[in-house]
Amino acid sequence: MAGFSNIIGHEQIKEHLQNAVSMDKVSHAYILNGPDRSGKMALANSFAMALQCEQHSTDGCMKCHSCQQALSGNQPDIIYLQHEKPGTISVDDIRRQINNDITIKPYASPYKIYIISEAEKMTQQAQNALLKTIEEPPAYAVILLLTSNADYFLPTILSRCITLNLKAVPDTAIHNFLMEKYQIPDYKADICTAFAQGNVGKAIQLASSEDFNEIKNSALQLVKRIKEISLSEMIDTIKQISDYKLEINDYFDIMFIWYRDVLLYKATSDINSLIFKDEVSDIKKQASKSSYEGIETIIKSLDKAKNRLKANVNFDLVMELLLQTIKEN
């Protein structure tokens, strides 16, 4: 945990939360809505620390007893909801950890702050139980709902919370941050930034990933050779890809950026705009052999494959359909 000043981007949200602290106009319930690893927890932690700071610093003074406890994750009045079942936050979780606890006054701070990550996993009954607390909270209560999809919340929850939507962080800010903090070479920072699509957490994960180069090389080998791959080789490749199941979206993103480079080169012949600048000769070859329609079909099919996997369609079937579409175009 660190203060707002260490968070890259999200300037409007930081300003909103810091103004709430300095003007003493804190709402009882906030929704922080944004993709995984986009900075929701960092913002929630910084807000919680600033609210409890004994020096009333809008960034947390980092030195007082409360800030020191917050930094070590042991501030007794900053409470993180725990849920045992991986896919669900149950009504019992909400009743036991929030509703039954919130009536007890803060241990040693002005506020009692509840942070619920993956809040979209609350069942409808859990949301209804939380709603009763949000409707009539004690004066000292602040509830922070962190979610990657606020559409899962009941309209009644949405109407009683201040929703703060995390926007993509500018590429230049992410690129500079990676170069300074992780000391990675320029070309790797380019690739990580392109993949992150405005998501700082994802950029950090890629910059520090040991598997990333292996996944990247595997995906690029596939797109370069796909025209000559036989069906049996294709099935072997699918099995190899399934080893990366946890990073399959990264695999798709690598393929997406490759075809985006091919499309860009075909349209502009500009090498400087490419992400995979070191692959320029293969990109030129691919661009000369491909039609605009074919490349666009492939890009759409990658998006479709992502959505099918999200909907739990059989992995091998999704990959076979995707590779077949790429082979045909």
C-alpha positions as CSV (number, residue, x, y, z in Angstrom):
1,M,0.0,0.0,0.0
2,A,1.2,3.5,-0.8
3,G,-0.3,7.0,-1.2
4,F,-2.1,8.6,-4.1
5,S,1.1,10.2,-5.4
6,N,2.5,6.7,-6.2
7,I,-0.5,5.8,-8.5
8,I,0.1,6.2,-12.2
9,G,-2.8,8.0,-13.9
10,H,-6.4,8.3,-12.7
11,E,-5.9,12.0,-12.0
12,Q,-9.6,12.9,-11.8
13,I,-10.4,10.0,-9.4
14,K,-7.5,10.9,-7.2
15,E,-8.6,14.5,-7.1
16,H,-12.2,13.6,-6.4
17,L,-11.2,11.3,-3.4
18,Q,-8.6,13.8,-2.0
19,N,-11.2,16.6,-2.2
20,A,-13.6,14.4,-0.3
21,V,-11.0,14.0,2.4
22,S,-9.9,17.7,2.6
23,M,-13.5,19.1,2.5
24,D,-14.8,16.4,4.9
25,K,-17.5,15.5,2.3
26,V,-17.1,11.7,2.3
27,S,-19.9,9.5,0.9
28,H,-20.9,6.4,2.7
29,A,-20.5,4.2,-0.4
30,Y,-18.3,4.2,-3.5
31,I,-18.0,2.0,-6.6
32,L,-14.6,1.8,-8.2
33,N,-15.3,0.3,-11.6
34,G,-12.5,-0.8,-14.0
35,P,-10.7,-3.8,-15.6
36,D,-8.7,-6.3,-13.6
37,R,-5.3,-4.9,-12.4
38,S,-6.3,-1.3,-13.5
39,G,-5.6,0.3,-10.1
40,K,-8.8,-0.1,-8.1
41,M,-7.2,-1.6,-5.0
42,A,-4.4,1.0,-5.0
43,L,-7.0,3.8,-5.1
44,A,-9.1,2.2,-2.4
45,N,-6.0,1.6,-0.1
46,S,-4.8,5.2,-0.6
47,F,-8.3,6.6,0.1
48,A,-8.7,4.5,3.2
49,M,-5.2,5.5,4.5
50,A,-5.9,9.2,3.9
51,L,-9.3,9.0,5.7
52,Q,-7.7,7.5,8.8
53,C,-4.5,9.6,8.8
54,E,-3.9,11.2,12.2
55,Q,-2.2,14.2,10.4
56,H,-5.3,14.7,8.1
57,S,-3.0,14.4,5.1
58,T,-4.9,13.9,1.8
59,D,-2.1,11.6,0.7
60,G,-1.5,9.9,4.0
61,C,1.4,11.2,6.0
62,M,3.0,7.7,6.0
63,K,4.4,8.4,9.4
64,C,1.6,8.4,12.0
65,H,0.6,5.2,13.8
66,S,-2.5,4.8,11.6
67,C,-0.6,5.2,8.3
68,Q,2.1,2.8,9.5
69,Q,-0.6,0.3,10.3
70,A,-2.3,0.8,6.9
71,L,1.0,0.4,5.1
72,S,1.5,-3.0,6.8
73,G,-2.1,-4.0,6.2
74,N,-3.0,-4.1,9.9
75,Q,-5.1,-1.0,10.4
76,P,-8.0,-2.4,12.5
77,D,-10.6,0.0,11.1
78,I,-9.7,-0.8,7.4
79,I,-11.5,-4.1,6.8
80,Y,-11.2,-6.3,3.7
81,L,-14.1,-8.6,3.0
82,Q,-12.9,-12.3,2.8
83,H,-15.0,-14.8,0.8
84,E,-14.3,-18.5,1.0
85,K,-16.1,-19.6,-2.1
86,P,-14.0,-18.5,-5.1
87,G,-16.8,-17.5,-7.5
88,T,-19.3,-16.0,-5.0
89,I,-19.7,-13.5,-2.2
90,S,-22.6,-14.9,-0.2
91,V,-25.3,-13.3,1.9
92,D,-23.6,-14.9,4.9
93,D,-20.3,-13.2,4.0
94,I,-22.0,-9.8,3.9
95,R,-24.0,-10.3,7.1
96,R,-21.1,-11.7,9.1
97,Q,-18.3,-9.4,8.0
98,I,-20.2,-6.1,7.4
99,N,-23.8,-5.9,8.7
100,N,-23.0,-7.5,12.1
101,D,-19.7,-5.7,12.5
102,I,-20.7,-2.2,11.3
103,T,-22.7,-1.4,14.4
104,I,-19.5,-1.6,16.5
105,K,-17.8,1.8,16.6
106,P,-14.3,2.3,15.1
107,Y,-11.5,0.9,17.2
108,A,-9.3,4.0,17.1
109,S,-10.1,6.0,13.9
110,P,-12.6,8.5,12.6
111,Y,-14.0,6.0,10.1
112,K,-14.7,2.3,9.7
113,I,-13.9,1.4,6.1
114,Y,-15.0,-1.8,4.4
115,I,-13.2,-2.7,1.1
116,I,-15.0,-5.4,-1.1
117,S,-12.9,-6.5,-4.0
118,E,-14.5,-8.5,-6.9
119,A,-17.8,-7.1,-5.6
120,E,-19.5,-8.2,-8.8
121,K,-19.4,-11.7,-7.3
122,M,-22.1,-10.7,-4.7
123,T,-25.2,-12.8,-5.1
124,Q,-28.5,-10.9,-5.4
125,Q,-29.3,-11.8,-1.8
126,A,-25.9,-10.5,-0.7
127,Q,-26.5,-7.3,-2.6
128,N,-29.9,-6.9,-0.9
129,A,-28.4,-7.5,2.5
130,L,-25.7,-4.8,1.8
131,L,-28.3,-2.4,0.5
132,K,-29.9,-2.3,4.0
133,T,-26.6,-1.1,5.4
134,I,-25.9,1.4,2.6
135,E,-29.4,2.9,3.1
136,E,-28.9,3.5,6.8
137,P,-25.2,3.4,7.6
138,P,-23.7,4.7,10.8
139,A,-22.0,8.2,10.4
140,Y,-18.5,6.6,10.5
141,A,-19.0,3.9,7.9
142,V,-17.5,4.0,4.4
143,I,-18.0,1.1,2.0
144,L,-15.8,0.7,-1.1
145,L,-17.0,-1.7,-3.8
146,L,-14.3,-2.7,-6.3
147,T,-15.6,-4.2,-9.5
148,S,-14.6,-5.1,-13.1
149,N,-18.3,-4.8,-14.1
150,A,-20.7,-2.5,-12.3
151,D,-23.5,-3.7,-14.5
152,Y,-23.8,-6.7,-12.2
153,F,-25.1,-4.5,-9.3
154,L,-28.7,-3.9,-8.6
155,P,-30.0,-0.5,-9.7
156,T,-30.8,0.3,-6.1
157,I,-27.1,-0.3,-5.1
158,L,-25.9,1.9,-8.1
159,S,-28.3,4.7,-7.1
160,R,-26.9,4.9,-3.6
161,C,-23.2,4.8,-4.4
162,I,-20.8,7.3,-6.0
163,T,-19.5,5.5,-9.1
164,L,-15.9,6.3,-10.2
165,N,-15.0,4.7,-13.6
166,L,-11.3,4.1,-14.1
167,K,-10.2,5.2,-17.5
168,A,-7.2,4.0,-19.6
169,V,-3.9,5.5,-18.5
170,P,-2.1,7.3,-21.4
171,D,0.6,5.1,-23.1
172,T,3.4,7.6,-22.6
173,A,2.8,7.6,-18.8
174,I,2.9,3.7,-18.7
175,H,5.9,3.6,-21.0
176,N,7.9,6.1,-18.9
177,F,7.0,4.4,-15.7
178,L,8.1,0.9,-17.0
179,M,11.4,2.3,-18.3
180,E,12.2,4.1,-14.9
181,K,10.9,1.6,-12.5
182,Y,11.7,-1.7,-14.2
183,Q,14.8,-0.7,-16.2
184,I,13.6,-2.7,-19.2
185,P,14.8,-1.9,-22.8
186,D,12.8,0.5,-24.9
187,Y,11.4,-2.1,-27.3
188,K,10.1,-4.2,-24.4
189,A,8.5,-1.2,-22.9
190,D,6.8,-0.5,-26.3
191,I,5.4,-4.1,-26.4
192,C,4.2,-4.1,-22.7
193,T,2.6,-0.7,-23.2
194,A,0.8,-1.8,-26.3
195,F,-0.5,-4.9,-24.7
196,A,-1.6,-3.2,-21.5
197,Q,-4.0,-1.0,-23.4
198,G,-4.0,1.6,-20.6
199,N,-3.9,-0.9,-17.7
200,V,-0.9,-0.2,-15.5
201,G,-1.2,-3.5,-13.5
202,K,-1.2,-5.5,-16.7
203,A,1.9,-3.5,-18.0
204,I,3.7,-4.3,-14.7
205,Q,2.8,-8.0,-14.9
206,L,4.1,-8.2,-18.5
207,A,7.3,-6.3,-17.7
208,S,8.1,-8.6,-14.9
209,S,6.8,-11.9,-16.4
210,E,9.3,-14.7,-17.0
211,D,6.8,-16.4,-19.3
212,F,6.0,-13.4,-21.5
213,N,8.8,-13.9,-24.0
214,E,8.0,-17.6,-24.4
215,I,4.3,-16.8,-25.0
216,K,5.2,-14.0,-27.4
217,N,7.6,-16.3,-29.4
218,S,5.1,-19.1,-29.5
219,A,2.3,-16.9,-30.8
220,L,4.5,-15.2,-33.4
221,Q,5.8,-18.6,-34.7
222,L,2.2,-19.7,-35.1
223,V,1.0,-16.7,-37.1
224,K,4.0,-16.8,-39.3
225,R,3.7,-20.5,-40.1
226,I,-0.1,-21.0,-40.0
227,K,-0.6,-21.2,-43.8
228,E,1.6,-24.3,-44.1
229,I,0.5,-26.0,-40.9
230,S,-1.3,-29.3,-41.4
231,L,-4.4,-30.2,-39.3
232,S,-2.5,-32.6,-37.1
233,E,0.2,-29.9,-36.5
234,M,-2.5,-27.4,-35.8
235,I,-4.0,-29.7,-33.1
236,D,-0.5,-30.1,-31.5
237,T,-0.2,-26.3,-31.5
238,I,-3.6,-26.1,-29.8
239,K,-2.4,-28.5,-27.1
240,Q,0.8,-26.4,-26.7
241,I,-1.3,-23.2,-26.4
242,S,-3.5,-24.9,-23.8
243,D,-0.4,-25.0,-21.5
244,Y,-0.7,-21.3,-21.4
245,K,-4.4,-21.4,-20.5
246,L,-4.0,-18.8,-17.7
247,E,-2.3,-16.4,-20.1
248,I,-4.5,-17.2,-23.2
249,N,-5.8,-13.6,-23.4
250,D,-2.2,-12.4,-23.6
251,Y,-1.6,-15.0,-26.4
252,F,-4.6,-13.6,-28.3
253,D,-3.4,-10.0,-27.7
254,I,0.0,-10.9,-29.2
255,M,-1.7,-12.2,-32.3
256,F,-4.0,-9.2,-32.4
257,I,-1.1,-6.8,-32.3
258,W,0.7,-8.7,-35.0
259,Y,-2.3,-8.5,-37.4
260,R,-2.9,-4.8,-36.4
261,D,0.8,-4.2,-37.4
262,V,0.2,-6.1,-40.7
263,L,-2.9,-4.0,-41.4
264,L,-1.2,-0.7,-40.5
265,Y,1.8,-1.5,-42.7
266,K,-0.5,-2.5,-45.6
267,A,-2.3,0.8,-45.3
268,T,0.6,3.2,-44.6
269,S,4.0,1.4,-45.3
270,D,5.2,3.2,-42.2
271,I,7.6,1.1,-40.1
272,N,7.8,3.6,-37.3
273,S,4.2,3.0,-36.2
274,L,4.7,-0.8,-35.8
275,I,4.8,-2.4,-32.3
276,F,6.8,-5.5,-33.6
277,K,9.5,-3.4,-35.3
278,D,12.0,-6.3,-35.1
279,E,9.6,-8.5,-37.2
280,V,9.3,-6.0,-40.1
281,S,10.4,-8.4,-42.9
282,D,7.7,-11.0,-41.9
283,I,5.1,-8.2,-41.5
284,K,5.9,-6.9,-45.0
285,K,5.5,-10.5,-46.4
286,Q,2.2,-11.0,-44.6
287,A,0.9,-7.6,-45.7
288,S,1.7,-8.3,-49.4
289,K,-0.2,-11.7,-49.3
290,S,-3.2,-10.5,-47.3
291,S,-6.3,-8.6,-48.2
292,Y,-7.8,-5.8,-45.9
293,E,-10.9,-7.9,-45.5
294,G,-9.0,-11.0,-44.6
295,I,-7.0,-9.2,-41.9
296,E,-10.1,-7.6,-40.5
297,T,-11.9,-11.0,-40.4
298,I,-8.9,-12.4,-38.4
299,I,-9.0,-9.5,-35.9
300,K,-12.7,-10.0,-35.4
301,S,-12.3,-13.7,-35.0
302,L,-9.7,-13.2,-32.2
303,D,-12.2,-11.0,-30.3
304,K,-14.9,-13.7,-30.9
305,A,-12.5,-16.4,-29.5
306,K,-11.9,-14.4,-26.3
307,N,-15.7,-14.0,-25.8
308,R,-16.3,-17.8,-26.4
309,L,-13.7,-18.7,-23.8
310,K,-15.3,-16.3,-21.4
311,A,-18.6,-18.1,-22.0
312,N,-16.8,-21.4,-21.2
313,V,-17.0,-22.9,-24.7
314,N,-14.7,-25.9,-25.1
315,F,-11.1,-24.6,-25.3
316,D,-9.9,-27.0,-28.2
317,L,-13.0,-26.2,-30.3
318,V,-12.5,-22.4,-29.9
319,M,-8.8,-22.7,-30.9
320,E,-9.6,-24.9,-33.8
321,L,-12.2,-22.5,-35.2
322,L,-9.9,-19.5,-34.7
323,L,-6.9,-21.2,-36.4
324,Q,-9.0,-22.4,-39.2
325,T,-10.3,-18.8,-39.8
326,I,-6.8,-17.4,-39.7
327,K,-5.6,-20.2,-42.1
328,E,-8.4,-19.4,-44.6
329,N,-7.7,-15.6,-44.6
